[in-house]
Amino acid sequence: MFVTLALAIGFQAGRVHADEASAPSAASASTPDKSMISRDEVRRILDSNRRIDTTQGIDEKVKLHINGIDQWISVRGKDRRNPILLFLHGGPASPAMPEGYTFQTPWEDYFTVVQWDQRGSGKTYRANTEAAMAPGMTVDGMTDDAAQVAQYLREHYHKQKIFLLGHSWGTVLGVHLAQLHPDWFYAYISVGQVVNGRRNEEVGYNYALGRARAEGNRKAIAALEGIGPYPGTAKLTPERIGVRGQWEMYYGGLAWGRKDYQFDVDAEELSPDYSREDLDAIDKGSLFSLNHLLDAMLNADFDHTTHFACPVLVYIGAHDYTTPHENAEKWFGDLQAPSKRLVVFADSAHMVMQEQPGRFLVHLVNDALPLAQKAGDVAPAEITRDH
């Protein structure tokens, strides 16, 4: 759940910018290494590789004025007849737009994908003052932001319904929005569902401490026992949550088989969608957002929010302890919806889209797309000829 916090604490001090890493030192400035490539050139190559023909498709970045501030969205798809999929990113303030190029491009054959930088996040953080953003930094305020984004998409692109995908913190907004406006959505797609904030912390902590003890990792044991009992009744500070997040991540609870999140940070650094200034805004927005939303994240409780009036797809990483998989599996069992489907990705933790991107796309196409086909909101896929 607290991906942004883990990044802010674990990587902010040590992050190496790609352009800085490629810059020659003073000693070698006179003889530049011609094998090095600039960040701008990498971004140009990536952008060229995923170019969309906009006579039929859509490739837009749009600044919307919503609830008193400017909020940025990216809209990309290869056929505007396809259904729209609105992605609610995690964190809070952990935008998916900068690393979306690592998993999203194949989705664009089947969906028009919308990445939205939420209030306090990325491009939206950079476009506004903190004072202007602060009044809406609540679950209700940001759910209304999301509702207005969804309304814009439905009206501007002439779609009666769209898909709503929430990841991690985005599932908090996603559940609220799907409850308020089920008639707007073909389905609510839950990825890394937050079910109960404090129980998330307890299960993730116990997982990390159990692994540390099994391996005799004295450094991890000392750090984790030092914040116990956890979460306990004492106030949960960013520092305590950061310790839990650091060791849960080390033991693969964020990305299975990985000890850190550097792969994602590195991908962000080369993002064709983000400038250097946009990237710098991520960490600033993270700390600003946590000051306003930490209690809201901890108090999230959907144990009894189990009746949906739209279809629900629940995608879970089998090793997820950021939003623990067992919590989401039990929640799915309690769900009542017009239709529901559970998919557990065997080799993933919390970052399912990046960990098993091919399988994730297969399920989007097989599970979600048919819900839009009934309304004729899907472009023809292929032309097949028998010889």
Phi, psi and omega in degrees: 000323187257054179299315182300318182295317178300319178295314184298318182279318189277332188239342189301317182289329188252004182297133177251119180289141182300321181290328177290320182296329183269355182285137180289148175287168181300324183291330185253006185300330182283342179231076183298146178279110184289348178281345180281149181234140184285158177300319180298323180290321176300315180297320179297317180296315180297318181293321178295321182296329184251025182302141178247134174285107188278001172292330178245330183257193183224132172214094186224146164245126189234133174260115179257142175262109187230128176049044171088358179224164175274132181229133188260139171231153170245133182235116184221132175188152187270351178210114186293351175284343181289159178290153178272139175239113178268121183261119175261109188284171184267202179121257006293163179067033173244079189296144177268348181303316184292329178256004182304329181298341182282342181223342193275332190307315178295333177299330188290350170289332189245337184224155163268112190264129180245118171260129182240123173278108186293166174311126181087006188233134167050235182300324180291320175300315183295332186277354188221163171277155177297325180297323180288325182281330192304317185301330181264009183277064175222166178299315180295318180296318182283332172295321177292323172305311182298321179297320180288327173298313180299318179297318177301314182297317181295318183282314186291323183257010173058054179238126177289324179226157175224172171267144179240116179244122176247135177239125175058238177308327179299339177288335176296311177293323183296316178297313180300316183291319178295328176290322183284323188224059183299334182287350178277345195236134169299321180194154166263122181254113184261126178230116183067054188295130168280121178255312181211114190300313183289325177290326172307312182297317182296313182293316179298320178296313181296324176298310183296317181293321177297318178294318181298316180293321180297328181265355183066034181278093187296324179296314180293318181299314181297317181294317183286318177294333180292342178253003181278165351294145189231134358285340177065195182259347178289158180299134178276112180268160175304326181293316179295316179297323179297322178296313177302313182296322181299314185277330172297319177295319180301326181263023169082013181282348176259309175227116189298130179083003179240146181264351180208187186247017187297329180302323181283319177300317179298319179295320177301321184300334182255014187301129173286350183261350186236136172278173176301320181292324176297317180297318180298333181286342182298308182295319179297316179294327178299309182293320177299314183293320180295326177300330183262333193242359183303311180296323179296322178293316181294328184269000177301131183210105178248022180307325183247011174263085190231001178254118180239143178261007173232160177301151181229128173247127182243115180250128189227138169275131185297340182247018184286120171237008170284310164240091196309133187299326182293328176297314182291324179294319178295317179301317179300319180300332181271350186294143168235122184206163177306325169204153179212153180211136177247131174233125176252119182271116194292332186246030181232160169247246187272332187262059191302318184300324181269333183282319178226067188295324180294313180293325178298315180297318179304318181286325174300317182289318184278328184265317186270311189305319179302334179292333176271333181298329180299331180265003181072022185261043180220132179288152174305136188273305185219163168245120183247131179237135174270139181245000000 
